[in-house]
Amino acid sequence: MITIFNRKEVYSTYSIESQARARAALEHHGIDYVISTTAGMARNYGSGPIATSRFGTDPRSSTQYRIFVKKKDIDLAAAAIEGKLDRL
């Protein structure tokens, strides 16, 4: 089980395609992972003085995908994502 106490970030991207490739590499090599997403666009809660709109923004580049693995698996996970394990 991966918790906030035993994990380390191995990959971060704003591209859904890149995070899918990284996830596939980790799954292929049997490495457990957790993904955290963060939306980069401001939100309008209530009727405050500042309102933002999503019109004109690219949703593909507004979400950050962060992939975490167990600390003990960090080197193996990085090698898997970089494709180095497939070359062995």
Residue pairs with C-beta under 8 A, 6 or more apart in sequence:
2 32
2 33
2 34
2 68
2 69
2 70
6 70
6 71
7 34
7 68
7 69
7 70
7 71
8 68
8 69
8 70
8 71
8 74
9 66
9 67
9 68
10 33
10 67
10 68
10 69
10 74
10 77
10 78
10 81
11 19
11 22
11 66
11 67
11 77
11 78
11 81
12 64
12 65
12 66
12 67
13 19
13 22
13 64
13 65
14 40
14 60
14 61
14 62
14 63
14 64
14 65
15 60
15 61
15 65
16 60
16 63
16 65
18 65
19 35
19 65
19 67
21 81
22 67
22 81
23 33
23 35
23 67
25 80
25 81
25 83
26 32
26 33
26 67
26 69
26 77
26 80
26 81
28 80
29 76
29 80
29 85
31 69
31 73
31 76
31 77
31 80
32 69
32 70
32 73
33 67
33 68
33 69
33 77
34 67
34 68
34 69
35 65
35 66
35 67
35 68
36 65
36 66
36 68
37 63
37 64
37 65
37 66
38 63
38 64
38 66
39 62
39 63
40 62
40 63
40 64
41 52
41 54
41 57
41 62
42 50
42 52
43 52
44 50
44 51
44 52
69 77
76 85
79 85
